[in-house]
């Protein structure tokens, strides 16, 4: 009997980390969404949320699936790589393009784990089961078959205190929480799961803009490292018209050599397209809301939300590193 993985269930963002009655919470990892299928006859499929076959890029996950999982098993989860005390999304990005001996070598250097948070097939289609029943079956699968790394069971709780405690893991790369209704089936393509992403307010220096100096569209932001060099940390979301006008009144072309002269900036993660930017004198500070997803260099992985322009902060007071020496 043949079967296929369902279209993945998706999330909608919420502003509160509160866990409501009738819901379960799970940690939201800084990783790569993936579904895993083990078919009869030893066929394994590891695919992305968009349906891309990633099986050959992660040979350690394929080998673990063949060795540990029963046939006709379908899972949903997150690929993660751990490096230097935190989750390293950029290593996943680098591994996606590798195949053959390159993928095998990368698996040794940056081994991935597959954090499983749902069961969609267990000898039969179980997507119609409510979350609570699927979760119990998933826990039984791990216990009965002694599943071990790189296969990992994602924590789940209905205790609000436990869920709040997970938010303390942000330094290690946990992005926030996912909420799932206990009585809800796995609905293909539905955005009925909820996600809360931890965000913090901080300051950064405007080093460049897209658009024009008179009508900036987004801003490229930087912070000073321990050697006093302005390092690029990320880009903002699209500015409102009011914010763009207020910023335009303060922007000026570079008065001398710019620290980012000759640099190129990617239009976003997963694309090779370079941004068309205008460098500006780095003397304007912007207050922004950022989430915890960062790469090993401290760059914000997602666009930040501008809050306001700060004229009461000197640019020298915006360091890349905190007092404890950790990247901020």
Residue pairs with C-beta under 8 A, 6 or more apart in sequence:
2 39
3 39
3 72
3 74
3 121
3 125
4 37
5 35
5 37
5 45
5 47
5 74
5 120
5 121
6 74
6 120
6 127
6 186
6 188
7 188
7 189
8 33
8 35
8 49
8 76
8 188
8 189
9 76
9 118
9 186
9 187
9 188
9 189
9 190
9 192
9 193
10 189
10 190
10 191
10 193
11 178
11 191
11 193
11 194
11 195
12 191
12 192
12 193
12 194
12 195
13 194
13 195
13 196
13 197
14 179
14 194
14 195
14 196
15 196
16 196
17 163
17 164
17 167
17 176
17 177
17 196
17 198
18 160
19 25
19 157
19 158
19 159
19 160
19 163
19 177
19 179
20 179
22 181
22 182
22 183
23 158
23 179
23 180
23 181
23 182
24 131
24 132
24 135
24 156
24 157
24 158
24 179
24 180
24 181
24 182
25 156
25 157
25 158
25 160
25 162
25 163
25 166
25 177
25 178
25 179
25 180
26 117
26 154
26 155
26 156
26 157
26 177
26 178
26 180
27 154
27 155
27 166
27 169
27 174
27 177
27 178
28 174
28 175
28 176
28 177
28 178
28 195
28 196
28 197
29 78
29 80
29 87
29 115
29 154
29 173
29 174
29 175
30 80
30 87
30 89
30 173
30 174
30 175
30 292
30 293
30 301
31 78
31 79
31 80
31 81
31 87
31 89
31 92
31 115
32 48
32 78
32 79
32 80
32 89
32 92
32 96
33 48
33 49
33 77
33 78
33 79
34 46
34 47
34 48
34 49
34 54
34 77
34 78
34 79
34 114
35 45
35 46
35 47
35 49
35 74
35 75
35 76
35 77
35 120
36 44
36 45
36 46
36 61
36 65
36 73
36 74
36 75
36 76
36 77
36 114
36 116
37 44
37 45
37 47
37 73
37 74
37 75
37 121
38 44
38 65
38 66
38 69
38 70
38 71
38 72
38 73
38 74
39 45
39 71
39 72
40 71
40 72
41 71
42 66
44 55
44 62
44 65
44 66
45 53
45 55
46 53
46 54
46 55
46 58
46 61
46 62
46 65
46 114
47 53
47 54
47 55
48 54
54 79
54 96
55 61
55 62
56 62
56 99
56 100
56 103
57 95
57 96
57 97
57 98
57 99
57 103
58 79
58 95
58 103
58 107
58 112
59 103
59 104
59 107
60 107
60 111
60 112
60 150
61 79
61 112
61 114
61 150
61 151
64 114
64 149
64 150
64 151
65 151
68 145
68 146
68 147
68 148
68 151
69 75
69 145
69 147
69 151
70 123
70 145
72 121
72 122
72 123
72 124
73 119
73 121
73 122
73 123
73 141
74 119
74 120
74 121
74 122
75 114
75 116
75 118
75 119
75 120
75 138
76 116
76 117
76 118
76 119
76 120
76 186
77 114
77 115
77 116
77 117
77 118
77 154
78 114
78 115
78 117
78 154
79 92
79 112
79 113
79 114
79 115
80 87
80 92
80 112
80 113
80 115
80 173
81 87
81 88
81 89
81 91
81 92
81 95
81 110
81 111
81 112
81 113
82 88
82 113
83 91
83 110
83 296
84 296
85 172
86 171
86 172
86 173
87 172
87 173
87 174
88 110
88 173
88 295
88 296
89 173
89 269
89 293
89 295
89 301
90 295
90 296
91 110
92 112
93 269
93 270
94 106
94 110
95 103
95 106
95 107
95 110
95 112
98 105
98 106
111 150
112 150
113 149
113 150
113 151
113 152
114 150
114 151
114 152
115 152
115 153
115 154
116 138
116 142
116 151
116 152
116 153
116 154
117 154
117 156
117 178
118 131
118 134
118 135
118 138
118 186
119 126
119 134
119 135
119 137
119 138
119 141
120 126
120 127
120 134
120 186
121 127
122 137
122 141
126 133
126 134
126 137
126 186
127 185
127 186
127 187
127 188
128 185
128 186
129 137
129 185
129 186
130 182
130 183
130 184
130 185
131 180
131 181
131 182
131 183
131 184
131 185
131 186
132 182
132 183
134 186
135 156
138 153
139 153
141 147
142 151
142 153
147 153
155 166
157 163
158 182
163 177
166 174
166 177
167 174
167 176
167 177
167 198
170 198
170 292
171 292
171 326
173 292
173 293
174 198
174 292
175 197
175 198
175 291
175 292
175 293
176 195
176 196
176 197
176 198
176 291
176 292
177 195
177 196
178 193
178 194
178 195
179 193
179 194
179 195
179 196
180 193
180 194
181 192
184 192
197 291
197 292
198 291
198 292
199 289
199 290
199 291
199 305
200 289
200 290
200 291
200 292
201 287
201 288
201 289
201 290
201 307
202 287
202 288
202 290
202 328
203 285
203 286
203 287
203 288
203 310
203 313
203 317
203 318
204 221
204 222
204 223
204 233
204 234
204 285
204 286
204 288
204 304
204 318
205 221
205 222
205 223
205 224
205 230
205 282
205 283
205 284
205 285
205 286
205 315
205 318
206 219
206 220
206 221
206 247
206 251
206 280
206 282
206 284
206 285
206 286
207 220
207 221
207 222
207 230
207 232
207 258
207 259
207 260
207 279
207 280
207 282
208 219
208 220
208 260
208 265
208 277
208 278
208 279
208 280
209 216
209 217
209 218
209 219
209 220
209 247
209 251
209 277
209 278
209 280
210 216
210 217
210 218
210 219
210 220
210 235
210 275
210 276
210 277
210 278
211 217
211 218
211 244
211 278
212 278
213 248
213 251
213 252
213 253
213 278
213 280
214 248
215 244
215 248
216 239
216 244
216 247
216 248
216 251
217 238
217 239
217 244
218 235
218 236
218 237
218 238
218 239
218 303
219 235
219 236
219 239
219 247
219 286
219 306
220 232
220 234
220 235
220 236
220 265
220 275
220 277
221 232
221 233
221 234
221 235
221 236
221 286
221 288
221 304
222 230
222 231
222 232
222 233
222 259
222 260
222 282
223 230
223 231
223 233
223 298
223 318
223 319
223 320
223 328
224 230
224 231
224 315
224 316
224 318
224 319
224 320
225 231
225 319
225 320
225 321
226 319
226 320
226 321
226 325
229 259
230 259
230 260
230 282
231 297
231 298
231 320
232 260
232 263
232 265
232 299
233 298
233 299
233 300
233 320
234 290
234 299
234 300
234 301
234 302
234 303
234 304
235 265
235 275
235 303
235 304
236 286
236 288
236 303
236 304
236 305
236 306
237 303
237 304
237 305
237 306
239 247
239 306
243 306
243 309
246 309
247 284
247 286
247 309
250 284
250 309
250 311
251 280
251 281
251 284
252 280
252 281
252 283
253 278
253 279
253 280
253 281
254 261
254 279
254 280
254 281
255 281
258 279
258 281
258 282
259 282
260 279
261 279
264 274
264 275
265 274
265 275
265 277
266 272
266 273
266 274
266 275
267 273
267 274
267 275
269 301
282 315
283 315
284 309
285 309
285 310
285 311
285 313
285 314
285 315
285 318
286 306
286 307
286 308
286 309
286 310
287 306
287 307
287 308
287 309
287 310
288 304
288 305
288 306
288 307
289 304
289 305
289 307
290 300
290 304
290 305
291 300
291 302
293 300
293 301
293 302
294 300
294 301
294 327
295 301
297 327
298 320
298 327
298 328
319 328
320 327
320 328
321 327
321 328
322 328
